[in-house]
Amino acid sequence: MHLLDQAIAALSVVFDLHRFLIIMVGVVLGLFIGVIPGIGGLVGMALLLPFTYAMDPYTALAFLIGMWSVTPTADTIPSILLGVPGAAGSAATVMDGYPMARRGEAGRALGASYTASLLGGLFGAVLLGVAIPILRPFMLAFGTPELLALCVLGLLLVAAVSQGAILKGLVAACFGVLLASVGNEGQTGEMRWTFDNLYLWEGIPLEALVLGLFAIPELIDVAASKKTIARHRSPNLVRDQFRGVGDALRNWRIVLNSSWLGVVLGSVPGLGGAAIDWIAYGSAARAVKGGTESFGTGDVRGVIASEAANNSREGGALIPTIAFGIPGSATMAILLGAFIMHGIQPGPKLLTEQLDVTYTIVWSLMIGNVVGVLICFAFVSQLAKMALIPAAILTPTVLSIVFIGAYQATRDIGDIVVLLVFAVIGWTMKRFGWARAPILLGVVLGRLVEQYLFISTSRYGFSWLERPGVIVIFLIPVVLLAFRAVQFLRRRRTRRAEPAATAPAAAVPAAMERGAGQIVPASLVDRIAAPTIWMVWGLVFAAAFLTSSDWTFAAKLMPRTVASAGLVVIAFMVLATYMKKRSGEPVGPIRRRSEADALDGLPEGYVYRRIGCMALWLVATFAGIILIGLLPSLLLFMLLFMVVDGRVRWPTAIAVTGILWIGMFILFDQVLNVPWPESVLGDAVPALRDAVSGIL
């Protein structure tokens, strides 16, 4: 009864008219912030914190929580409609949401994602309200060995997000862990693969890496095809929207499972939203029928799984912050600062004497989720039309936002370099059938694995492997892999028993009749690229193993272990290829048609010529950033691309470019006060730079 009384008292506090309007303002700002790639809840929290100085504690927390609660819902919009992750945590939504938008099912994808977000957010808020006293002893018993086992479990689930190519997924995950090793090693301070470059001391920024891997490859493909993102116009977006709502409600088990994972994993400090979404996505892919094959090709269940976890983890992330004063992320660290700034001490008092404050947070989280989703539903018809904007206008506009979003990572010119390097890697992997998600998962979990491994071995030796929690967690992938192995052997035995008329060679024409998903003959480029990519991976892992030999034991333990694992996986691939050849099975590269591929059906020569042109545009833009600065280069890029490549009329191009550029200037320069990178022209003529700064 005491808890219920406090909850009712907090509800009356939240629904005070003035305070409720403040929450609404926070929700609207959160939606706006979440739509812009590279901004997200962290920047939003930092930006809005100073405005809470004059507010009372209840209003301040309600305002910040209202903003923060809806950013995961808003970052779904660019993920689905543009293939651009609004934040690292929404990258999993791109895997299925963007292919659905390309099929003309943007309304359905948005409806399903909003419904899953609402249910997941409410689940997280409710669980936050009732579970803090229950979870307190559980969380205290969750040590570094259990956290290590949980991270390893996340890496092993990588096969579920690799479209069935398990070995490819494991290689990409190993590469991601190696990328996480770049920079200052936390235990010894030793620099690893920094090449005497100060920019790499803190590692490779996740924001620029995500945008390079996922956003730019999709955008340059759309630009190269000269088509809209959606190939089909839906006759009734409202009907599609409610169809997506029905999809989410019918798949309530996925919503419940992903929401539960989001809350539990979100309560683990340091695990990170990106890792949680991928773990939930991989778990759903394994749990549903045919998920390992259909996830990543436009399966609405993948959108539902990732979005439910994406929103429910917000409630989980608040648990350690409120109960122990331990921020689970950088955003929670800012919120912790808001607590202290307003005289609120996180910890036991928030579970006893100040329960009204705790339940104010819970109600604000629930209200923010409900209002944010309702606003998104109201504008879904207008939002879905973004997928019908011509590529000549859409591509330069979104690419400019991506450039600025990547620059927000560390606000160094190196962010742009990382963006372009991983754009090349991402496009190559996308073109030749390699899943990009495992790289991101490896980067996110790599440093955590290394940190937890060092602490666990230093404190427990190898006896941490005997802890009950570790054993239970490690048994999960063992059971799953054993089940998959039995299924594989049964299918192989059945295939051998079939008559020749139903052999795999006869299955190819049948597959070719299915349109989307049909197998197409591998081109000369495919046949050359397939073994070449495997050789490149082998050289990367061998170089990583050899160049780390002189490091201290703590610094080289993880990189050499992962490099060795990568070489072992490649050896398994060679062995599997040899066995297939001996049994007469096809071993060449297989390409399947997909409506999610903007270049599908275009002549190969034309495709590579257009991609070459897009590469020149990106290189020219980067050169312009070096010479005249970021904002002036983006102004020229948008204008010239629309006119030269897109054949847009000059008046239209000038009007669209002018409006968008002025909006970016006001937001990033005047509101966020972004320190822009120095340019050659500005350094050569300081008076010109000072004059421009004075005018602006």
C-alpha positions as CSV (number, residue, x, y, z in Angstrom):
1,M,0.0,0.0,0.0
2,H,2.9,2.4,0.7
3,L,4.2,1.9,-2.9
4,L,0.7,2.4,-4.3
5,D,0.2,5.6,-2.3
6,Q,3.5,7.0,-3.5
7,A,2.7,6.1,-7.1
8,I,-0.6,7.9,-6.9
9,A,1.0,10.9,-5.3
10,A,3.6,11.1,-8.1
11,L,0.9,10.8,-10.7
12,S,-0.9,13.9,-9.3
13,V,2.5,15.7,-9.4
14,V,3.1,14.8,-13.1
15,F,-0.4,15.8,-14.2
16,D,-0.1,19.3,-12.8
17,L,-0.9,21.4,-15.8
18,H,2.4,23.4,-15.9
19,R,4.5,20.3,-15.3
20,F,2.5,18.3,-17.9
21,L,3.1,21.0,-20.6
22,I,6.8,20.9,-19.8
23,I,6.8,17.2,-20.4
24,M,5.1,17.7,-23.8
25,V,7.8,20.2,-24.7
26,G,10.4,17.7,-23.8
27,V,8.7,15.0,-25.9
28,V,8.5,17.2,-29.0
29,L,12.1,18.2,-28.6
30,G,13.1,14.5,-28.2
31,L,11.3,13.6,-31.4
32,F,13.1,16.3,-33.3
33,I,16.4,15.3,-31.8
34,G,16.0,11.6,-32.5
35,V,15.2,12.1,-36.2
36,I,18.6,13.7,-36.8
37,P,21.3,11.0,-37.3
38,G,24.2,11.4,-34.9
39,I,22.5,13.5,-32.3
40,G,20.5,11.2,-30.1
41,G,19.6,11.2,-26.4
42,L,23.1,12.0,-25.2
43,V,23.4,15.3,-27.0
44,G,19.8,16.1,-26.2
45,M,20.3,15.5,-22.5
46,A,23.4,17.6,-22.5
47,L,21.7,20.4,-24.5
48,L,18.6,20.6,-22.3
49,L,20.2,20.2,-18.9
50,P,21.1,23.9,-18.5
51,F,17.4,24.8,-19.1
52,T,16.4,22.9,-15.9
53,Y,18.3,25.1,-13.5
54,A,15.3,27.2,-12.7
55,M,12.9,24.2,-12.5
56,D,11.9,22.3,-9.3
57,P,13.3,18.7,-9.1
58,Y,10.1,17.1,-10.2
59,T,9.6,19.3,-13.3
60,A,13.3,19.1,-14.3
61,L,13.4,15.3,-14.2
62,A,10.0,15.0,-15.9
63,F,11.3,17.3,-18.7
64,L,14.6,15.4,-19.2
65,I,12.9,11.9,-19.0
66,G,10.2,13.1,-21.4
67,M,12.8,14.1,-24.0
68,W,15.0,11.0,-23.5
69,S,12.1,8.5,-23.6
70,V,11.1,9.3,-27.2
71,T,14.5,9.5,-28.9
72,P,14.6,5.7,-29.5
73,T,11.1,6.0,-31.1
74,A,12.1,8.9,-33.3
75,D,15.4,7.4,-34.6
76,T,13.3,4.7,-36.1
77,I,12.2,7.2,-38.8
78,P,15.5,7.6,-40.6
79,S,16.4,4.0,-40.0
80,I,13.3,2.7,-41.9
81,L,12.7,5.4,-44.5
82,L,16.3,6.2,-45.4
83,G,18.4,3.3,-44.2
84,V,20.3,5.7,-42.0
85,P,20.6,4.6,-38.3
86,G,19.4,7.5,-36.2
87,A,21.7,6.1,-33.5
88,A,23.9,3.1,-33.0
89,G,21.0,1.4,-31.1
90,S,18.7,1.7,-34.2
91,A,21.1,0.0,-36.6
92,A,19.2,-3.4,-36.1
93,T,16.0,-1.8,-37.3
94,V,17.6,-0.9,-40.6
95,M,18.2,-4.6,-41.4
96,D,14.4,-5.2,-42.0
97,G,12.8,-1.8,-41.9
98,Y,14.6,-0.3,-44.8
99,P,14.0,-3.3,-47.1
100,M,10.3,-3.0,-46.2
101,A,10.3,0.7,-47.2
102,R,11.9,-0.2,-50.5
103,R,9.0,-2.7,-51.1
104,G,6.5,0.1,-50.5
105,E,5.7,-1.1,-47.0
106,A,7.0,1.9,-45.1
107,G,3.6,2.5,-43.4
108,R,3.5,-1.1,-42.3
109,A,7.1,-1.0,-40.9
110,L,6.5,2.3,-39.1
111,G,3.2,1.1,-37.6
112,A,4.8,-2.1,-36.4
113,S,7.8,-0.2,-35.0
114,Y,5.7,2.4,-33.2
115,T,3.5,-0.3,-31.6
116,A,6.5,-2.4,-30.5
117,S,8.1,0.8,-29.2
118,L,5.0,1.7,-27.2
119,L,4.6,-1.7,-25.7
120,G,8.3,-2.1,-25.0
121,G,8.5,1.4,-23.4
122,L,5.5,0.7,-21.2
123,F,6.8,-2.7,-20.2
124,G,10.2,-1.1,-19.2
125,A,8.5,1.7,-17.3
126,V,6.2,-0.7,-15.4
127,L,9.0,-3.1,-14.6
128,L,11.1,-0.2,-13.4
129,G,8.3,0.8,-11.0
130,V,7.9,-2.6,-9.4
131,A,11.3,-4.3,-9.9
132,I,13.9,-2.1,-8.2
133,P,13.5,-3.6,-4.7
134,I,13.4,-7.1,-6.3
135,L,16.3,-6.7,-8.6
136,R,18.6,-5.0,-6.1
137,P,20.0,-8.3,-4.6
138,F,20.2,-9.9,-8.1
139,M,22.2,-7.0,-9.5
140,L,24.6,-7.0,-6.6
141,A,25.2,-10.7,-7.3
142,F,26.0,-10.1,-11.0
143,G,29.8,-9.9,-11.1
144,T,32.3,-9.4,-13.9
145,P,32.4,-13.1,-14.8
146,E,28.7,-13.1,-15.5
147,L,29.0,-9.8,-17.5
148,L,31.8,-11.4,-19.5
149,A,29.7,-14.5,-20.2
150,L,26.8,-12.3,-21.3
151,C,29.0,-10.4,-23.7
152,V,30.4,-13.6,-25.2
153,L,26.8,-14.9,-25.6
154,G,26.1,-11.7,-27.6
155,L,29.0,-12.3,-29.9
156,L,28.0,-16.0,-30.4
157,L,24.5,-14.9,-31.4
158,V,26.1,-13.1,-34.3
159,A,25.2,-16.1,-36.6
160,A,21.6,-15.2,-36.2
161,V,22.1,-11.8,-37.8
162,S,24.3,-13.0,-40.7
163,Q,21.5,-14.3,-43.0
164,G,22.6,-17.9,-42.4
165,A,26.3,-17.3,-43.3
166,I,27.6,-18.3,-39.9
167,L,31.4,-18.4,-40.8
168,K,31.1,-15.0,-42.5
169,G,29.4,-13.6,-39.5
170,L,32.0,-14.9,-37.1
171,V,34.8,-13.5,-39.2
172,A,33.1,-10.0,-39.3
173,A,32.6,-10.2,-35.5
174,C,36.3,-11.0,-35.0
175,F,37.2,-8.0,-37.1
176,G,34.9,-5.8,-35.0
177,V,36.6,-6.9,-31.8
178,L,40.0,-6.1,-33.4
179,L,38.6,-2.6,-34.2
180,A,37.6,-2.2,-30.6
181,S,41.2,-2.9,-29.6
182,V,42.4,0.2,-31.4
183,G,43.6,2.9,-29.0
184,N,44.7,3.2,-25.4
185,E,44.6,-0.2,-23.6
186,G,42.8,0.5,-20.3
187,Q,44.8,-1.7,-18.0
188,T,48.4,-0.9,-19.1
189,G,48.0,2.4,-21.0
190,E,49.8,0.9,-24.0
191,M,48.9,2.3,-27.4
192,R,47.6,-0.3,-29.9
193,W,47.5,0.4,-33.6
194,T,47.3,4.2,-33.2
195,F,50.2,4.8,-35.7
196,D,51.3,7.8,-33.6
197,N,48.0,9.5,-34.4
198,L,46.4,11.3,-31.4
199,Y,43.0,10.9,-32.9
200,L,43.1,7.1,-32.5
201,W,44.1,7.2,-28.8
202,E,40.5,6.9,-27.7
203,G,39.7,4.3,-30.3
204,I,37.5,4.5,-33.4
205,P,34.3,6.5,-32.7
206,L,31.2,4.4,-32.9
207,E,28.9,7.0,-34.5
208,A,31.1,7.6,-37.5
209,L,31.6,3.8,-37.9
210,V,27.9,3.1,-37.8
211,L,27.0,5.8,-40.3
212,G,29.8,4.6,-42.6
213,L,28.9,1.0,-42.5
214,F,25.1,1.3,-42.8
215,A,24.1,4.8,-44.1
216,I,26.4,5.7,-46.9
217,P,26.3,2.3,-48.7
218,E,22.5,2.6,-48.9
219,L,22.6,6.2,-50.0
220,I,25.1,5.8,-52.8
221,D,23.2,2.8,-54.1
222,V,20.0,4.9,-54.2
223,A,21.9,7.7,-55.9
224,A,23.5,5.3,-58.4
225,S,20.1,3.8,-59.3
226,K,18.5,7.3,-59.8
227,K,15.3,6.0,-58.3
228,T,13.3,6.7,-55.2
229,I,13.8,4.5,-52.1
230,A,10.3,3.0,-52.4
231,R,9.9,1.1,-55.7
232,H,6.2,0.8,-55.1
233,R,3.7,3.4,-53.9
234,S,1.3,2.1,-51.3
235,P,-2.4,2.9,-52.2
236,N,-3.4,3.3,-48.6
237,L,-0.8,4.2,-46.0
238,V,-3.3,4.3,-43.1
239,R,-4.3,0.7,-43.9
240,D,-0.6,-0.3,-44.0
241,Q,0.0,1.5,-40.7
242,F,-2.7,-0.5,-38.9
243,R,-1.5,-3.7,-40.6
244,G,1.8,-3.0,-38.9
245,V,0.0,-2.5,-35.6
246,G,-1.7,-5.9,-36.2
247,D,1.7,-7.5,-36.9
248,A,3.1,-6.3,-33.6
249,L,0.0,-7.5,-31.6
250,R,0.1,-10.9,-33.3
251,N,3.7,-11.3,-32.5
252,W,3.2,-10.4,-28.8
253,R,5.6,-13.2,-27.8
254,I,8.4,-11.5,-29.7
255,V,7.5,-8.1,-28.1
256,L,7.4,-9.7,-24.6
257,N,10.7,-11.5,-25.0
258,S,12.5,-8.6,-26.5
259,S,11.1,-6.2,-23.9
260,W,12.2,-8.5,-21.2
261,L,15.7,-8.7,-22.6
262,G,15.8,-5.0,-23.1
263,V,15.0,-4.3,-19.5
264,V,17.3,-6.9,-18.0
265,L,20.3,-6.1,-20.2
266,G,19.6,-2.4,-20.0
267,S,20.1,-2.6,-16.2
268,V,23.6,-3.9,-16.8
269,P,25.9,-0.8,-16.6
270,G,28.1,-0.3,-19.7
271,L,26.5,-2.9,-21.9
272,G,25.2,-0.3,-24.3
273,G,22.0,0.1,-26.4
274,A,23.6,-1.1,-29.6
275,A,24.6,-4.5,-28.1
276,I,21.2,-4.9,-26.4
277,D,19.3,-4.4,-29.7
278,W,21.4,-6.9,-31.5
279,I,21.1,-9.5,-28.8
280,A,17.3,-9.1,-28.9
281,Y,17.4,-9.2,-32.7
282,G,19.5,-12.4,-32.7
283,S,17.4,-14.0,-30.0
284,A,14.2,-13.4,-32.0
285,A,15.8,-14.6,-35.2
286,R,16.6,-17.9,-33.5
287,A,13.3,-18.2,-31.7
288,V,10.9,-17.7,-34.7
289,K,10.3,-20.1,-37.5
290,G,12.6,-19.3,-40.5
291,G,14.0,-16.3,-38.7
292,T,17.7,-17.0,-39.5
293,E,16.9,-16.9,-43.2
294,S,14.2,-14.2,-43.4
295,F,15.6,-11.7,-40.8
296,G,17.6,-9.0,-42.7
297,T,15.5,-9.3,-45.9
298,G,12.5,-7.3,-44.8
299,D,10.8,-9.4,-42.1
300,V,8.5,-7.3,-40.0
301,R,9.3,-9.5,-37.0
302,G,12.9,-8.2,-37.1
303,V,11.6,-4.6,-36.8
304,I,9.3,-5.6,-33.9
305,A,12.1,-7.4,-32.0
306,S,14.6,-4.6,-32.3
307,E,12.2,-1.8,-31.5
308,A,10.7,-3.5,-28.5
309,A,14.1,-3.9,-27.0
310,N,15.2,-0.4,-28.1
311,N,12.5,1.3,-26.0
312,S,12.3,-1.1,-23.0
313,R,16.0,-0.8,-22.3
314,E,15.4,2.8,-21.2
315,G,13.5,1.6,-18.2
316,G,16.2,-0.9,-17.4
317,A,19.0,1.7,-17.8
318,L,17.3,3.7,-15.0
319,I,17.5,0.9,-12.5
320,P,21.2,1.1,-11.6
321,T,21.1,4.9,-11.9
322,I,18.3,5.2,-9.3
323,A,19.1,2.2,-7.1
324,F,22.9,2.5,-6.8
325,G,23.9,5.8,-8.4
326,I,25.8,3.9,-11.1
327,P,25.1,5.4,-14.5
328,G,24.7,2.7,-17.1
329,S,25.7,5.0,-20.0
330,A,26.9,8.5,-20.8
331,T,23.3,9.7,-21.0
332,M,22.6,8.3,-17.5
333,A,25.7,10.0,-16.2
334,I,24.2,13.4,-17.3
335,L,21.0,12.4,-15.7
336,L,22.9,11.6,-12.5
337,G,24.4,15.0,-12.7
338,A,20.8,16.4,-12.9
339,F,19.9,14.5,-9.8
340,I,22.8,15.9,-7.8
341,M,22.2,19.4,-9.2
342,H,18.7,19.4,-7.9
343,G,19.6,18.0,-4.5
344,I,18.5,14.4,-5.1
345,Q,20.9,11.6,-3.8
346,P,20.6,8.4,-5.9
347,G,20.6,5.2,-3.9
348,P,18.6,3.8,-1.0
349,K,16.8,7.1,-0.3
350,L,15.1,6.9,-3.7
351,L,13.7,3.5,-2.8
352,T,12.5,4.6,0.7
353,E,12.1,8.3,1.6
354,Q,12.0,9.7,-1.9
355,L,9.8,7.2,-3.7
356,D,7.7,10.0,-5.0
357,V,10.7,11.1,-7.1
358,T,11.2,7.6,-8.4
359,Y,7.6,7.3,-9.5
360,T,7.7,10.7,-11.0
361,I,10.4,9.3,-13.3
362,V,8.3,6.2,-14.0
363,W,5.2,8.2,-14.9
364,S,7.2,10.6,-17.1
365,L,8.7,7.6,-18.9
366,M,5.3,6.1,-19.6
367,I,3.7,9.4,-20.6
368,G,6.6,10.3,-22.9
369,N,6.3,6.9,-24.7
370,V,2.6,7.2,-25.2
371,V,2.5,10.8,-26.4
372,G,5.6,10.3,-28.6
373,V,4.1,7.3,-30.3
374,L,0.7,9.0,-30.8
375,I,2.5,12.0,-32.5
376,C,4.4,9.6,-34.7
377,F,1.2,7.8,-35.7
378,A,-0.5,11.1,-36.5
379,F,2.2,12.0,-39.0
380,V,3.1,8.5,-40.4
381,S,1.4,9.3,-43.7
382,Q,3.6,12.4,-44.2
383,L,6.7,10.6,-43.0
384,A,6.3,7.7,-45.3
385,K,6.3,10.0,-48.3
386,M,10.0,10.7,-47.6
387,A,10.7,7.3,-49.3
388,L,9.1,8.8,-52.5
389,I,11.4,11.8,-52.7
390,P,13.6,11.7,-55.9
391,A,17.1,10.4,-55.3
392,A,18.5,13.6,-56.9
393,I,17.2,15.6,-54.0
394,L,17.1,13.1,-51.2
395,T,20.7,11.7,-51.5
396,P,22.7,15.0,-51.2
397,T,20.4,16.2,-48.4
398,V,20.8,13.1,-46.3
399,L,24.5,12.7,-47.1
400,S,25.1,16.2,-45.8
401,I,23.3,15.4,-42.6
402,V,25.3,12.2,-42.3
403,F,28.6,14.1,-42.7
404,I,27.6,16.5,-39.9
405,G,26.3,13.6,-37.8
406,A,29.6,11.7,-38.1
407,Y,31.5,14.8,-37.2
408,Q,29.6,15.0,-33.9
409,A,31.5,11.9,-32.7
410,T,34.6,13.7,-31.6
411,R,34.4,16.9,-33.7
412,D,37.6,16.1,-35.4
413,I,38.3,15.8,-39.2
414,G,39.3,12.2,-38.5
415,D,35.6,11.5,-38.0
416,I,35.0,12.2,-41.7
417,V,38.0,9.9,-42.6
418,V,36.5,7.1,-40.5
419,L,33.1,7.7,-42.1
420,L,34.5,7.3,-45.6
421,V,36.8,4.3,-44.9
422,F,33.9,2.4,-43.4
423,A,31.7,3.4,-46.2
424,V,34.0,1.6,-48.5
425,I,34.1,-1.5,-46.2
426,G,30.3,-1.4,-45.8
427,W,29.5,-1.1,-49.5
428,T,31.9,-3.9,-50.4
429,M,30.4,-6.2,-47.7
430,K,26.9,-5.3,-48.8
431,R,27.6,-5.9,-52.5
432,F,29.3,-9.3,-52.0
433,G,26.9,-10.8,-49.4
434,W,28.6,-10.1,-46.1
435,A,26.5,-9.1,-43.1
436,R,27.7,-5.8,-41.7
437,A,25.9,-6.1,-38.3
438,P,28.5,-8.5,-36.8
439,I,31.2,-5.8,-37.1
440,L,29.1,-3.4,-35.1
441,L,28.4,-6.0,-32.5
442,G,32.1,-6.8,-32.2
443,V,33.0,-3.2,-31.8
444,V,30.4,-2.6,-29.2
445,L,31.1,-5.7,-27.1
446,G,34.9,-6.0,-27.8
447,R,36.1,-3.6,-25.1
448,L,33.6,-4.9,-22.6
449,V,34.9,-8.4,-23.2
450,E,38.5,-7.3,-22.7
451,Q,37.7,-5.4,-19.6
452,Y,35.7,-8.1,-18.0
453,L,38.2,-10.8,-19.0
454,F,41.1,-8.9,-17.4
455,I,39.2,-8.3,-14.1
456,S,37.8,-11.8,-14.0
457,T,41.2,-13.5,-14.6
458,S,43.0,-11.1,-12.2
459,R,40.6,-11.7,-9.4
460,Y,39.5,-15.3,-9.8
461,G,42.1,-16.9,-12.1
462,F,40.2,-19.4,-14.2
463,S,37.9,-20.4,-11.4
464,W,35.4,-17.9,-12.7
465,L,34.4,-20.5,-15.3
466,E,33.0,-22.6,-12.4
467,R,30.5,-19.9,-11.2
468,P,26.9,-21.1,-11.6
469,G,25.8,-18.0,-13.5
470,V,28.6,-18.3,-16.0
471,I,27.8,-22.0,-16.6
472,V,24.1,-21.3,-17.2
473,I,24.9,-18.4,-19.7
474,F,27.5,-20.4,-21.6
475,L,25.1,-23.4,-21.8
476,I,22.7,-21.3,-23.9
477,P,24.8,-21.0,-27.1
478,V,26.1,-24.6,-26.6
479,V,22.5,-25.9,-26.6
480,L,21.5,-23.7,-29.6
481,L,24.6,-24.7,-31.6
482,A,24.0,-28.4,-30.9
483,F,20.4,-28.1,-32.0
484,R,21.4,-26.3,-35.2
485,A,24.1,-29.0,-35.9
486,V,21.5,-31.8,-35.5
487,Q,19.2,-29.9,-37.9
488,F,22.0,-29.5,-40.4
489,L,22.9,-33.2,-40.3
490,R,19.3,-34.3,-40.7
491,R,18.9,-32.0,-43.7
492,R,22.1,-33.3,-45.2
493,R,21.0,-36.9,-44.7
494,T,17.6,-36.2,-46.3
495,R,19.2,-34.5,-49.2
496,R,21.4,-37.4,-49.9
497,A,18.5,-39.8,-49.8
498,E,16.5,-37.7,-52.3
499,P,16.5,-38.8,-56.0
500,A,18.6,-37.0,-58.5
501,A,15.5,-35.2,-59.8
502,T,15.2,-33.2,-56.7
503,A,19.0,-32.5,-56.2
504,P,20.2,-29.0,-55.5
505,A,21.0,-28.5,-59.2
506,A,17.3,-28.8,-60.0
507,A,16.4,-26.4,-57.2
508,V,18.1,-23.5,-58.8
509,P,15.5,-23.0,-61.7
510,A,12.7,-23.2,-59.1
511,A,14.3,-20.5,-57.0
512,M,14.8,-18.4,-60.1
513,E,11.0,-18.4,-60.7
514,R,10.3,-16.7,-57.3
515,G,11.3,-13.2,-58.3
516,A,12.6,-11.5,-55.2
517,G,15.1,-13.9,-53.6
518,Q,15.9,-15.7,-56.9
519,I,19.4,-17.0,-57.5
520,V,21.2,-15.2,-60.3
521,P,24.4,-16.4,-62.0
522,A,27.6,-15.1,-60.4
523,S,29.5,-12.6,-62.5
524,L,33.2,-12.5,-63.1
525,V,33.6,-9.8,-60.5
526,D,31.7,-12.0,-58.0
527,R,33.9,-15.0,-58.7
528,I,37.1,-12.9,-58.3
529,A,35.8,-11.0,-55.2
530,A,34.7,-14.1,-53.2
531,P,38.2,-15.6,-52.6
532,T,39.9,-12.2,-52.6
533,I,37.8,-11.0,-49.6
534,W,38.6,-14.2,-47.7
535,M,42.3,-13.7,-48.4
536,V,42.1,-10.1,-47.2
537,W,40.5,-11.2,-44.0
538,G,43.3,-13.8,-43.5
539,L,46.0,-11.1,-44.1
540,V,44.2,-8.7,-41.6
541,F,44.1,-11.4,-38.9
542,A,47.7,-12.5,-39.5
543,A,49.0,-8.9,-39.4
544,A,47.1,-8.3,-36.2
545,F,48.6,-11.4,-34.6
546,L,52.2,-10.5,-35.7
547,T,52.1,-6.8,-35.0
548,S,50.9,-7.3,-31.4
549,S,53.7,-9.7,-30.4
550,D,55.8,-7.0,-28.6
551,W,52.9,-5.7,-26.5
552,T,52.5,-6.5,-22.8
553,F,50.5,-9.6,-21.9
554,A,47.4,-7.7,-20.8
555,A,47.5,-5.5,-24.0
556,K,47.9,-8.4,-26.5
557,L,45.7,-11.0,-24.8
558,M,42.5,-10.1,-26.5
559,P,43.8,-9.0,-29.9
560,R,45.9,-12.2,-30.4
561,T,43.1,-14.4,-29.1
562,V,40.6,-12.9,-31.5
563,A,43.0,-12.9,-34.4
564,S,43.7,-16.6,-33.8
565,A,39.9,-17.2,-33.7
566,G,39.5,-15.4,-37.0
567,L,42.2,-17.5,-38.6
568,V,40.6,-20.7,-37.3
569,V,37.3,-19.7,-38.8
570,I,38.9,-19.0,-42.1
571,A,40.6,-22.5,-41.9
572,F,37.1,-24.0,-41.3
573,M,35.9,-22.2,-44.4
574,V,38.7,-23.6,-46.5
575,L,37.9,-27.1,-45.1
576,A,34.2,-26.7,-45.8
577,T,34.9,-25.6,-49.4
578,Y,37.1,-28.6,-49.9
579,M,34.4,-31.0,-48.5
580,K,31.8,-29.4,-50.8
581,K,34.0,-29.9,-53.8
582,R,34.5,-33.5,-52.9
583,S,30.8,-34.1,-52.5
584,G,30.0,-32.4,-55.8
585,E,28.1,-29.5,-54.2
586,P,28.3,-26.0,-55.7
587,V,30.9,-23.8,-54.0
588,G,30.9,-20.6,-56.0
589,P,29.4,-17.3,-54.8
590,I,25.6,-17.1,-54.8
591,R,23.8,-13.8,-55.3
592,R,20.1,-13.5,-54.7
593,R,17.8,-10.8,-56.1
594,S,16.3,-8.6,-53.5
595,E,13.8,-5.7,-53.7
596,A,15.9,-4.1,-50.9
597,D,18.8,-3.7,-53.3
598,A,18.6,-0.4,-55.1
599,L,20.9,-1.7,-57.8
600,D,19.0,-4.9,-58.4
601,G,18.4,-5.7,-62.1
602,L,20.8,-3.0,-63.4
603,P,23.6,-4.0,-65.8
604,E,26.8,-4.7,-63.9
605,G,28.9,-2.3,-66.0
606,Y,26.4,0.5,-65.4
607,V,26.4,-0.2,-61.7
608,Y,30.2,0.1,-61.3
609,R,30.3,3.3,-63.4
610,R,27.6,4.9,-61.3
611,I,29.3,3.8,-58.0
612,G,32.6,5.2,-59.4
613,C,30.8,8.6,-60.0
614,M,29.4,8.5,-56.4
615,A,32.9,7.8,-55.0
616,L,34.2,10.8,-56.9
617,W,31.5,13.0,-55.4
618,L,32.4,11.9,-51.9
619,V,36.1,12.4,-52.5
620,A,35.5,15.8,-53.9
621,T,33.3,16.7,-50.9
622,F,36.1,15.6,-48.5
623,A,38.6,17.6,-50.5
624,G,36.3,20.6,-50.2
625,I,36.0,20.1,-46.4
626,I,39.8,20.3,-46.2
627,L,40.1,23.3,-48.4
628,I,37.2,25.6,-47.6
629,G,35.5,24.0,-44.5
630,L,32.6,21.6,-43.7
631,L,29.5,23.8,-44.1
632,P,30.6,25.6,-47.3
633,S,31.5,22.3,-48.9
634,L,28.2,20.7,-48.1
635,L,26.4,23.8,-49.6
636,L,28.3,23.3,-52.8
637,F,27.8,19.5,-52.8
638,M,24.1,19.7,-52.4
639,L,23.7,22.3,-55.1
640,L,26.0,20.9,-57.7
641,F,24.9,17.3,-57.1
642,M,21.2,18.2,-57.7
643,V,22.0,20.2,-60.8
644,V,24.8,18.1,-62.4
645,D,24.0,14.5,-61.4
646,G,20.3,14.8,-60.7
647,R,19.3,17.2,-63.5
648,V,17.3,19.3,-61.1
649,R,16.4,22.8,-62.4
650,W,18.6,25.6,-61.0
651,P,15.7,27.5,-59.2
652,T,14.5,24.3,-57.5
653,A,18.0,23.2,-56.5
654,I,18.8,26.7,-55.1
655,A,15.6,26.9,-53.1
656,V,15.9,23.3,-51.6
657,T,19.7,23.7,-50.9
658,G,19.2,27.2,-49.4
659,I,16.4,26.1,-47.0
660,L,18.2,22.9,-45.9
661,W,21.6,24.6,-45.5
662,I,20.2,27.5,-43.4
663,G,18.4,25.0,-41.2
664,M,21.7,23.1,-40.6
665,F,23.6,26.3,-39.9
666,I,21.0,27.5,-37.3
667,L,20.9,24.1,-35.6
668,F,24.5,23.1,-35.5
669,D,26.3,26.5,-35.5
670,Q,24.0,28.8,-33.6
671,V,22.2,26.4,-31.3
672,L,24.7,23.6,-30.7
673,N,27.8,25.8,-31.2
674,V,29.7,23.1,-33.0
675,P,33.4,23.9,-33.4
676,W,33.9,23.4,-37.2
677,P,37.2,21.9,-38.5
678,E,39.8,24.3,-39.7
679,S,40.3,24.7,-43.4
680,V,43.3,25.4,-45.6
681,L,41.7,28.6,-46.9
682,G,40.8,29.8,-43.4
683,D,44.4,29.2,-42.2
684,A,45.8,30.9,-45.3
685,V,43.6,34.0,-45.0
686,P,42.6,34.5,-41.3
687,A,41.1,37.8,-42.1
688,L,38.5,36.2,-44.4
689,R,37.6,33.6,-41.7
690,D,37.2,36.4,-39.1
691,A,35.1,38.5,-41.5
692,V,32.8,35.5,-42.2
693,S,32.5,34.8,-38.5
694,G,31.7,38.4,-37.8
695,I,28.9,38.4,-40.4
696,L,27.4,35.2,-39.1
